[in-house]
């Protein structure tokens, strides 16, 4: 972190040094001259966390190349009067309207949605159960291919041999040689059902299960540790709570603002016209005689629709439960 801060300071110093000769021409593109002042102005637009990328000479050359391409494209657009194109004008008007609305709402929402430290603490205290973690257990296992092998290992354990060393020697778990078969802490619902059922029946540290069969082979499980149910500390969920409250507050402010605008405005709707429009239905598109396209019969995989990203959970802070192979850490 300290090194990053030093590098950022050096980058900013480099930027400052460059601006001494900002009247000199850096590059000429046909008849267009770009001075150091203009180039530095472009550099100033870069977000602070990205400035390190253009702090070096190679980084600046790369950014200059992008500026040259930008100038060339703008010149080509000017040649063909792209700004007078009807589609361009319509699109520009749409973007302008959207930008105006976004800027207005940003001002309103920023001013009206203040979240204090007290608000965050109150939410945490009131919804503490949402931040409760289930009990977790840490286990160690020895995985072998056959039931006979598992029974032989079990006999060695009963004779007093070390579980960890036996795991390193006999387990087919690829990580066992390094970790001695340790799986790590898991809550219920995150391991294979057969493994989990046997593991959660163990109640004392060091207690060993019988032979447990899963789709991966035969396990012998030992209980290594227990974490009782606990609440996630306020400090760890503070940012999440702030985001949650901010969204709720902004929605509340926005809804109230829109309602006030409607109340203060004189709005008259011709319902009859809407009914006539609905009765008439949408205009039918023109049909043309076209030959049906040949269907692609190649057995190629089709791209699956992208899954919708899951929003932040508000009911628990534990990871989503899924069945996993009991692998070593």
Secondary structure, 3 states (H helix, E strand, C coil): CHHHHHHHHHHHHHHHHHHHHCCCEEEEECCEEEEHHHHHHHHHCCCHHHHHHHCCHHHHHHHHHHHHHHHHHHHHHHHCCHHHCHHHHHHHHHHHHHHHHHHHHHHHHHHHCCCCHHHHHHHHHHCHHHHEECCEEEEEEEEECCHHHHHHHHHHHHCCCCHHHHHHHHCCCCCHHHHCCEEEEEECCCECHHHHHHHCCCCCCCCEEEEEEECCEEEEEEEEEEECCEECCHHHHHHHHHHHHHHHHHHHHHHHHHHHHHHHCCCCCCHHHHHHHHHHCCCCCCCCCCCCCCCCCCCCCCCCCCCCCCCCCCCCCCCCCCCECCCCC
